Amino acid sequence: MRSLFKPETAVIKGIKAQTPDTATYTLAFADAKKQSDYSFRPGQFNMLTILGIGEAPISISSPVDERLTFDHTIRRVGNLTKAMSSLQEGDTVGIRGPYGNGWPVEEMRGKNILLIAGGIGLAPLRPVIQQVARHRRDFGSLEILYGARTPADGMFSDEYAGWRGVSDTKLWLTVDQVPDGNRWDHDVGLVTDLVEDRMESKPQNTVVVMCGPEIMMKFVVKALLARGFKPGQIYVSLERRMECGVAKCGHCQMGPIYVCKDGPVFNYAEIKDLPEEVL
Ligand SMILES: Cc1cc2nc3c(=O)[nH]c(=O)nc-3n(C[C@H](O)[C@H](O)[C@H](O)COP(=O)(O)OP(=O)(O)OC[C@H]3O[C@@H](n4cnc5c(N)ncnc54)[C@H](O)[C@@H]3O)c2cc1C
C-alpha cells in the first residue's frame, strides 16, 4: 500500500513571475495517469516537497477544469519557498494532495459572490474567479476587492482586464502605498477602505469568500458585520503551520478543529466563538 505521506513526482512545465517575490509554477505529475486522474476543488491545497529541504502547504491556484496541469503561486518567505524560486522548467518537486475542504462552491451557485483578498491570499481565490467566468450563468454578481502592499505586489495583474470583462463583475483594487515613480490609477489604503468606500454588494443573497492576512480579515469581517452581513454568510481561509496535512500531527489544531482537514476554509459562524480567538 502506498504511504499517505509519500509525495508523487511533479514536473515544472512553466514559471511565470507575478511580483518581485512571487511566481506561478505550472506543474504536471510525471505519471500521466496520476495527472489525468487528479482533480481538486477551488480552495484546496497540496503539500509541496523539495527533497532535502522540506514540505509546505500551498494552495492550488488554477481552474478546476484544467486537467493537463495545475498551478501553485508561491511567495518566497523561507527555506522551501526560497528553494522553489531557484528551480527551473523541467525540474521536479514532490506533491501530495489535494487536501482540505475548499470554498463552498455548491452553496455559492445562484448567489452573488463578494470575493475579498489581500496579497498572496488571491491565489486560492483565483480558481473561484475562473469558475464563475467559465460558468457565468451558474452564479449571481461577482465583486472582487483586492489589496496589495504596492502596485508591483499585485498578483495576477495581467488577468484583471479579463476579469473586468466578465459580465456582472466588478474589481476594486487598493495598495498600501505607491512608491515614487510608480503609476497607479486605483485606490490607496486598506482593503477595509474598499469595503467602506467602494463595495456595492448588499447582504441579501450574497456569499462572502475571503483570504488574506488574519489582521486584514479580522477588520474586514467587522466592517461587513456592521453593514448587515451575517456571520454565516462569510467564509475565510485560514493559514496555520502544518506538517502532515491530514489531521494526524496536530500542528494546525485550534481547539477541536484541524485547519488542514476541517479547513482551511471555515464559515465565520463556526470559528467566531472558539476559545482561541481566531479573527
Ligand atoms: C492551507 C494553506 C495554503 C497556503 N497556500 C500558500 C500559497 O498558495 N502560496 C504561498 O506562497 N504560501 C502558501 N501558504 C503558506 C506557506 O505554506 C508557508 O509560508 C510556509 O511556511 C512556507 O514554507 P517555507 O519553508 O518557505 O518557509 P518557513 O521556513 O516555514 O518560514 C515561513 C515564515 O514562517 C516563519 N516561521 C518559521 N517557523 C515558524 C514557526 N514554528 N511558527 C511560526 N512561524 C514560523 C518564518 O519566520 C517565516 O516568516 C499556505 C499555507 C496554508 C496553511
The ligand as a Gaussian input file, in Angstrom:
#p B3LYP/6-31G(d) Opt

LIG

0 1
 C       -3.711000      25.972000       3.608000
 C       -2.502000      26.812000       3.285000
 C       -2.323000      27.267000       1.975000
 C       -1.189000      28.026000       1.651000
 N       -1.047000      28.469000       0.368000
 C        0.051000      29.156000       0.012000
 C        0.222000      29.593000      -1.335000
 O       -0.615000      29.363000      -2.211000
 N        1.358000      30.261000      -1.630000
 C        2.323000      30.553000      -0.694000
 O        3.324000      31.175000      -1.040000
 N        2.156000      30.183000       0.601000
 C        1.064000      29.492000       0.967000
 N        0.907000      29.077000       2.264000
 C        1.929000      29.465000       3.253000
 C        3.125000      28.544000       3.231000
 O        2.729000      27.195000       3.472000
 C        4.093000      28.974000       4.362000
 O        4.516000      30.295000       4.148000
 C        5.280000      28.045000       4.509000
 O        5.753000      28.177000       5.827000
 C        6.418000      28.363000       3.577000
 O        7.465000      27.440000       3.821000
 P        8.987000      27.908000       3.867000
 O        9.794000      26.693000       4.224000
 O        9.367000      28.628000       2.611000
 O        9.020000      28.971000       4.988000
 P        9.333000      28.726000       6.539000
 O       10.780000      28.406000       6.685000
 O        8.328000      27.805000       7.086000
 O        9.100000      30.197000       7.071000
 C        7.930000      30.954000       6.694000
 C        7.667000      32.053000       7.669000
 O        7.200000      31.463000       8.868000
 C        8.041000      31.819000       9.948000
 N        8.174000      30.604000      10.787000
 C        9.088000      29.619000      10.652000
 N        8.892000      28.684000      11.579000
 C        7.817000      29.082000      12.345000
 C        7.087000      28.532000      13.439000
 N        7.420000      27.374000      14.032000
 N        5.998000      29.210000      13.915000
 C        5.626000      30.383000      13.340000
 N        6.277000      30.946000      12.302000
 C        7.366000      30.332000      11.806000
 C        9.336000      32.244000       9.312000
 O        9.998000      33.187000      10.136000
 C        8.889000      32.871000       8.017000
 O        8.448000      34.194000       8.191000
 C       -0.217000      28.337000       2.641000
 C       -0.405000      27.889000       3.944000
 C       -1.538000      27.136000       4.270000
 C       -1.735000      26.657000       5.669000

